[in-house]
């Protein structure tokens, strides 16, 4: 088992090993850091994560996502791939696309599954860990989801307006429902930009 990363001063510090990391990582390292080809016919998280082998101490950090959360993966964890900073290669069990809208990729999440060891997530704001009891439902905006344990969430859209059809963005009231028992890590919800539309159209459609 790879020793857990140490979080200090806004960095996740690791010893020598092979890691799944965000692109452009590590930020600094002693010795060498070699990128390796990822094995697999179809990897949903290929666009966000790559393999890095280090032979010495390394420091991982993302200037645009300064808040780090260490998540133990003793139970299976699904983590938003674009928010994974670093995790042992051996902890990854696969990746998948979680759709919030049936038959549409809008608002969907590419997630990486971890089934042992740990992962460090990097987010734009602080995270909170929410335990959801059996029979309860937690609603989270897709952009605020960081990771979760338990059943796959279900999507929900109260209504679809004309702009939801015309614009390449997810509906403003799109939510993901997490059904307990589960644990969900969330961060602050990002500002939902509708588009640079003329004022008369924004007033007409209430955006």
C-alpha positions in Angstrom: 0.0 0.0 0.0 1.2 3.5 -0.9 1.6 5.8 2.2 -1.1 8.4 2.4 -0.2 11.9 1.1 0.6 14.6 3.6 -1.3 17.8 3.1 0.7 20.9 4.2 0.8 24.5 3.1 -1.7 23.9 0.3 0.3 21.0 -1.2 -0.2 17.2 -1.2 3.2 15.7 -0.5 4.0 12.1 -1.5 7.0 9.7 -1.5 8.2 7.8 -4.4 5.5 5.8 -6.3 3.2 5.7 -9.3 0.3 8.0 -9.1 -2.9 9.0 -11.0 -2.7 12.8 -11.1 -4.2 15.8 -12.7 -2.5 17.0 -15.8 0.5 19.2 -15.3 1.3 17.5 -11.9 3.4 17.3 -9.8 4.2 21.0 -9.3 7.6 20.1 -7.9 9.6 17.0 -7.2 13.0 15.7 -6.1 14.7 13.3 -8.6 12.5 12.4 -11.6 8.8 12.4 -12.5 8.1 10.3 -15.5 4.7 10.3 -17.3 3.5 6.8 -18.3 1.0 5.6 -20.8 -2.3 4.5 -19.2 -3.5 1.0 -20.0 -7.1 0.5 -21.1 -9.1 0.4 -24.2 -11.5 3.2 -23.3 -10.8 5.4 -20.3 -13.5 8.0 -19.5 -11.1 9.9 -17.3 -8.2 10.1 -19.8 -8.8 13.8 -20.5 -8.4 14.7 -16.8 -5.9 12.3 -15.3 -2.5 10.8 -16.3 0.0 8.4 -14.7 3.1 9.9 -13.1 5.9 7.8 -11.6 8.3 9.6 -9.1 11.5 8.2 -7.6 11.6 10.8 -4.8 9.5 13.2 -2.8 6.9 15.2 -4.9 4.5 18.1 -4.2 1.1 18.3 -6.0 -0.9 21.5 -6.1 -3.2 23.3 -8.6 -3.2 27.1 -8.4 -6.8 27.3 -9.7 -8.1 24.8 -7.1 -6.2 25.6 -3.8 -8.4 23.7 -1.3 -7.4 20.1 -0.8 -9.4 17.2 0.7 -8.0 13.8 1.7 -10.6 11.0 1.2 -9.9 7.5 2.5 -11.1 4.8 0.1 -11.7 1.9 2.4 -15.2 1.8 1.0 -15.6 2.4 -2.8 -15.5 6.1 -3.7 -16.7 7.8 -6.9 -14.7 11.0 -7.4 -15.3 13.7 -10.1 -12.3 13.1 -12.3 -11.5 16.7 -13.0 -11.2 17.4 -9.3 -8.8 14.5 -8.5 -5.4 15.9 -7.7 -3.4 12.8 -6.9 -4.1 9.1 -5.9 -2.1 5.9 -6.0 -2.5 4.2 -9.3 -3.4 0.9 -7.6 -6.5 2.5 -5.9 -8.3 3.2 -9.2 -11.0 0.7 -10.2 -12.4 2.3 -13.3 -14.3 5.3 -14.6 -17.7 6.1 -15.9 -20.0 8.9 -17.1 -22.8 9.8 -14.7 -25.7 11.4 -16.6 -27.9 13.9 -14.9 -30.3 14.1 -17.9 -31.3 10.9 -19.7 -29.9 10.7 -23.3 -28.0 13.9 -22.9 -24.4 14.7 -21.9 -25.2 18.1 -20.5 -24.6 18.3 -16.8 -23.0 14.9 -16.8 -20.0 14.0 -14.6 -17.0 11.9 -15.6 -16.0 10.1 -12.4 -13.2 7.9 -11.3 -13.9 4.9 -9.0 -11.4 4.2 -6.2 -11.7 1.0 -4.1 -8.8 1.2 -1.8 -6.1 3.5 -0.3 -6.9 7.2 -0.8 -7.4 10.1 -3.1 -6.7 13.8 -2.7 -9.3 16.2 -4.3 -8.5 19.7 -5.3 -11.4 22.2 -5.4 -12.0 25.9 -5.9 -13.6 26.3 -2.5 -13.8 24.5 0.8 -15.5 21.1 0.9 -17.9 19.6 3.4 -18.6 15.9 4.1 -22.4 15.1 4.4 -23.6 11.8 5.7 -27.0 10.9 4.3 -29.1 8.5 6.4 -30.9 5.5 5.0 -34.1 6.6 3.3 -33.0 10.3 3.1 -32.2 12.2 -0.2 -29.6 14.9 -0.6 -29.9 17.2 -3.6 -26.7 18.8 -4.9 -25.9 20.9 -8.0 -23.7 19.0 -10.4 -20.9 21.6 -10.3 -20.7 21.3 -6.5 -20.2 17.5 -6.4 -16.7 16.4 -5.4 -17.1 12.7 -4.5 -19.5 10.2 -2.9 -19.9 6.7 -1.6 -23.0 4.5 -2.0 -25.6 4.3 -4.9 -25.3 6.2 -8.2 -27.2 9.5 -8.0 -30.2 10.3 -10.1 -30.7 13.5 -12.0 -33.7 15.8 -11.7 -34.8 18.8 -13.8 -38.0 20.6 -12.7 -38.6 22.0 -16.2 -36.9 22.6 -19.5 -37.1 26.1 -21.0 -36.4 27.2 -24.5 -32.9 28.3 -23.6 -32.2 24.9 -22.1 -32.7 23.5 -25.6 -30.9 26.2 -27.5 -27.9 26.8 -25.4 -25.0 24.3 -24.8 -25.3 24.4 -21.0 -27.1 22.4 -18.4 -30.5 23.6 -17.2 -30.2 26.1 -14.3 -32.4 24.0 -12.0 -30.6 20.7 -12.7 -29.9 18.7 -9.5 -28.4 15.4 -8.6 -30.2 13.4 -5.9 -28.1 11.2 -3.7 -30.1 8.5 -1.9 -28.9 7.2 1.5 -27.2 5.6 3.1 -24.2 7.3 1.5 -21.6 10.0 2.1 -21.2 13.0 -0.2 -18.4 15.6 -0.4 -19.4 18.9 -1.9 -17.9 22.3 -2.6 -19.4 25.7 -3.2 -21.7 25.9 -6.2 -20.1 27.7 -9.2 -21.7 30.8 -10.7 -24.0 29.6 -13.5 -23.4 31.7 -16.6 -26.2 31.6 -19.1 -24.5 33.3 -22.1 -24.0 36.8 -23.3 -27.5 37.4 -24.6 -29.2 40.7 -25.4 -31.0 42.2 -22.5 -34.4 41.8 -24.0 -33.9 38.1 -24.4 -32.6 37.8 -20.8 -35.7 39.6 -19.6 -38.1 37.5 -21.8 -36.7 34.2 -20.5 -36.0 35.2 -17.0 -32.2 34.6 -17.1 
